[in-house]
Amino acid sequence: MQRSMLLVCHAADGRIATGNREAVRRVLARADYDVRAVRRGWFAITCADGGSVELVAPGLEGTHTFRRAELIFNAASWTEGVLQLVMSIMRAGGFGLLDGLNATRVMITTPEHLLHYPWLPEPPLIIRGPRHLATALGHAVTPHLFALASR
């Protein structure tokens, strides 16, 4: 089953903002990610642990606005590496995560972003790490998946 999630960037006044494209590029340049450009603004990413995700990020490689991105993956591709990648992109780019277009709650990584999403009916959910992200997304957390993260 394929699943999509949206990364969106908002400023403190609630308006749409431009994400930090250079910081996201640095995340993707790390050695534990194999990033292959599928077409302009679309990347297939494989993590060192075998997890994979597609990132649709218009404006990431150029100078256009970089306000949103989409993550596309299969249920079988959820690994610790994918969860860590999503967290890293959220932190680096200043993005909130919406679990689909009908989501009523955005997930954020820093308390500073609590006021950036005034248009939502529920306050944002602060995600502290990959295990918390997995739980918030309803992904089954297995002990071996996070054994290395807790060391």
N, C-alpha and C positions, 0 to 999 in steps of 0.2 A: 504494500500500500504506500503510495507516494504522499508526502506531506509537505506543505509550504508554510513558512513563517516569514514575517516581515520585520525588518530592522528599520526603525524610523528615528530621525534626529530632530529634537526640538530645543529651542532656546528657553531660557528662564522665564520669558514672557509668554510662553506657550506657542509661539509661532514656529513654523518649520525652519530648521537651521541646516547648515551644511556640516556634514560629518567630517572628521579628521581623516582625509584620504591618505596622507603620508603615513600616519600611524597604522592604518589598516594595511597598507602596502608592506610595512615592516613586519606585521604579524604574518602575512602570507609568504614573506621571503624566508621565514624560519626554516631550518633544515628538516624539521619533522613533518613538513607539509609538502606534498607534491602537487603543484598547481599547474594546471594545463588550461590554456585559453581555448574555449570552445568557439566563441565568436566575440565580437566587441562587447565588452561589459558582461560576459558570461564565462564563468570559470568552473572547471571540475576539479575538486580538491580531494586528495586522498591523504589520510593521516597515517602516521607511522604504525599505528595499531590496526590498520586495515579499514577503519571507518571512512566513509566518504560522504560528501555533500556537494551540491552545486550552489554556487553563489552568483546571483544575477545582480550586478552592481553598476548600473549606469553612472558614468562619471568617474569611476574609480581610476581608470587609466589615463584620463585626460584632464582637462581643466573645467569641464562642465560642472554644474552643481552636483553634489553627492549627498543627497538628502535621504535616500532610502535604498534598501537592498532587499533581496528576497533569498531565502535559503530553501533549497529543495532537496529532499532526501527520502530514502526508503526506510521503513521501520527497522530493517535488518542492518542498516548502516550506523545505528546509534552505538557509539563506543565512547570510552572516556576521552579519546582524542577529539572526536567531533564535539562533545560537550565542552571541552576546554577551548577548542577553536571558536565556538559560538560565544563563549564568555570573553575570550580575548578580543574578538571583533567588537563586541558590545562595549567593552571598556575602552579600547583604543579609539574607536570612532565616535564615542559619545552617543551610542544608539540605545534605544529602548527596543524590546522585542515583543511583538504581537504574535500570538499563536493563531494566525489566520485573520482573514478580513472581518470576521464577526466577533473577534475578541473584544471583551469589555474591560480587560485589565492588561496593562502593559507591564512587562518585567524590566527592571533596571538593575544596574550593578552598584550604583553609588547613591547614598542618601541625598546628595546634592540635587539629584534629578527628580526628587519627589514632586516639586512644584512645576516641572517642565510639561506636565501632561494634564492641564486643568480641564480638558474637554472630555475626559473619560468619566463614566458614572462611578467607578471605584478607584481608590487611590492605587498608585503603582505598587507592585510587589518587588521588594528588594531581594535580589538573588546574590548569595554570598559565594557560591562555588559550584562546580560541576554537579555534585550530588544534589544540591538544592535545586538546580536547574532541571535535572532529570525528574525529580519529584514534582516540581511545579508543572512540568509538561505531561505528567502522567506516565512517564517511562519507568518500567520496572528497574529497580536498582538492585543489582546483584553484588554480593560481597567481593567477588574476584574482579569486577569491573573497576572498583575504586581502591583495591588493595594497595597499589603503588602510590596513589594520591595521598594516602594517609600516612605514608612513611616520611 
